[in-house]
Amino acid sequence: MDVVMLSRLQFYATSAFHFLFVPLTLGLSWVVAYMETRYVRTGDETYLKMTKFWGKIFLINFAVGVVTGITLEFQFGTNWSGYSKYMGDIFGTLLAIEATAAFFLESTFIGVWHFGWKKLSAKAHAAVAWLVAIGANLSAVWILIANSWMQNPVGYTIRGGRAELTDFFAVITQKFAVLQIIHVLSSAFVLVGFVIMGISAYHLLRKQNVDFFTRSFQIGLVCGLVGSLVVAIEGDLHAKDVTEKQPVKLAAMESLWETTRQAPIYLLALPDEENGRNAIELLPIPGALSFLGHGDVNAEIRGLNDFPRDERPPVLWTFLAFRGMVGLGTYFILITIYAFIRRKKLLESPLLLKILVLSIPLPYIAIQLGWVVTELGRQPWIVWGMLRTADAVSAVSVLQVATTLVGFFLIYSLLGIVGYYLIFKHAKQGPQLESA
Amino acid sequence: MDLQAIWFFLWGLLWAIFFMTSGFDFGIGTLLPFIGKTDEEKRTMIASLGPLWHGNQVWLITAGGVTFAAFPLVYAVMFSTLYSALMLVLFTLILRGVAIEFRSQQNDPRWKRIWEICIFIGSFAPALLFGVAFANIFKGIPFDADGIYHGNLLTLLNPYGLLGGVLFVMLFLQHGALWLSIKTTGTVQQRAAAVGQKAWPVLVAVAVIFLAASWYATDLYANYLNHPALFLVIALAVAGLLAARLFMAGQSWIKAWAASAVTIVSCTFYGVIGLFPSLFPSSLDSAFNLTARNASSSPLTLKIMLVVVIVFVPIVLIYQIWAFKLFGSKVAAADLAHEEGAY
């Protein structure tokens, strides 16, 4: 393998791992702040216990998320120095603002929240929880603005062999970024919803701490239901925006080879990249893809064969990842609607509870697949239409990158095993041992 | 001063604040196996930095981010030429970060032992490596016109580089020992105070050797000789060292810590001023040097970042100082017995 492929693998592994832990902190930070506020308002001790129980899960995720986040910031320089030279004027600015204006807020106040129970009044402590949530989510907003710029560069000019910023406002308010922010932040709510519902269901099945976990479940249910609906509505707008700005990515997402009017979506399809066609195409929904892309069943959708081979992303994986994500998204809506209907009879719905326990990994998978669509679907470009990934890599040796890739694999495996072991242990234990 | 020059010094300032804040975290982590004999002593030491180390570490992310934003060419060449050293810093920092959080999660001596080793390595190694890296930057890094590195990890481990590493370790050891003296009581405090006093003469000796070696190994003094008033920065570092010793003798730990902070900041600026206008000089040919002039972002980006920094850095400092004060009192037994979150 060459340096480009190794560096891509390393960036994939480190960012995918990072994003196993971060989305839960995004959603959970709001939920914990809400629970603590309810405690302050009502004086109900159960809310305090909930704050501490779910807060601890937040803290473990935060710990792993932070340390793996530093890796990502450094890697643009260590492994992608070609990219950094070319894009630093814009991309570096967004990362620096993220640290200064958002991440400081989260990191400083998480320490205050964690250790300040006896140092602050109840109200002030709850206010700190909100600051953490704002910091965490603002941090994500800036990172997503930066990522959106790689998908759809705006507000720049090419000068002196690099991209230079000309319109900061355009960069931070572009539609692609707004959509991506809504998508990621609401999918974080789906995740936190399923994690809370799943853990609560585990205890409800065993009739442990019924009041505590019923209330937790209801909060998780609202997050999961609202989150998955917002993701779906936004997803529709997102698809239309991608059709306009990254048509070849859309064609890969749906494995459409020939430019077609009234393009259908095949419920069963399998791309054959070698021959530029689908090996299997079954069960078409007529006009569905045209509708997805343009809101009009008769509209024309450009197929992959319209684009030069060296400008197409890897079709099979982009296609499968998109299918998987949409399939899971549909499941999330259906199961949360069903759970909503059964919300008053949870204890009499053991099957639903079992399904929800088993569903905990699914939103994690959906989020990972979403990033595969976004990032793999962007290939062969590191910045859409402007800079190829292969031209962005650092002048480092195969040995160097191979060594660090192995190093990351070992260290992250350790973090993953220990991190999830601690979360599992805490989640299984439940809140009753908290005050021991 | 023009924008590029302002950014050059802001760049130095952010690294200086990182060393000043995370410096005591690194020092305490390095001292953990030596001062902390019992589990309670170790927990006291970790608790002394517990609420603050996350916020301290963000200064590294900010310093890195600002290097990226204001001097993208420096960021690209610095991070890729120092690839192996930086990755080593990263690996050890990752281990330290999770170790601080994970250690207290299981009450099993072997479990705790593993994470203590990680805290030690993750504090000592970054301190040493940052020192090695910065000393090598003062000296110049062997990279060519295309930013390609002609050396390896061992190239950086030259005598001057290692001396820089030792200097950083000693600075942070004293800084950490003084923080422990402020924050703890009993045996931990006695041991920390003793370490601070024993480390001081070693630190002074290393600092003097480093200043002398810089004369031979680097071009840092050229700017000082052209503008002798700049020698005040070195005088400030010396004053900080002397004041730290005096305050230690009088057991005024907070003042001693502040003096140590002054030393760290002025040591950083000693190098930064000597480098000006270079941020990342090449040892192959000074024509390849990356400077504030040839490696900066566009004027618009520098302006936007200046506004961001002028607005947000003071806000960050205000709430971080508030947090420092909130957790300013000594770590008490009650903090360790606290039902949740105690280390």
Interface residues (C-beta under 8 A of the other chain):
Chain A: K52 K56 L59 I60 A63 V64 V66 V67 T68 G69 I70 T71 E73 F74 F76 G77 T78 N79 S81 G82 S84 K85 M87 G88 D89 I90 F91 G92 T93 L95 A96 I97 E98 A99 T100 A101 F103 F104 L105 S107 T108 F109 I110 G111 V112 H114 F115 G116 W117 K118 K119 L120 R159 R162 E164 L165 T166 F168 S394 A395 V396 Q400 T403 T404 G407 I411 L415 V418 G419 L422 E434 S435 A436
Chain B: G50 P51 L52 W53 H54 G55 Q57 V58 L60 I61 T62 G64 G65 V66 T67 F68 A69 A70 P72 L73 Y75 A76 V77 M78 F79 S80 Y83 S84 L86 M87 L90 F91 L93 I94 L95 G97 V98 E101 F102 Q105 D146 G147 I148 Y149 S297 S298 L300 T301 I304 M305 V308 V309 F312 V313 V316 Y319 Q320 A323 L326 F327 A334 D335 H338 E339 E340 G341
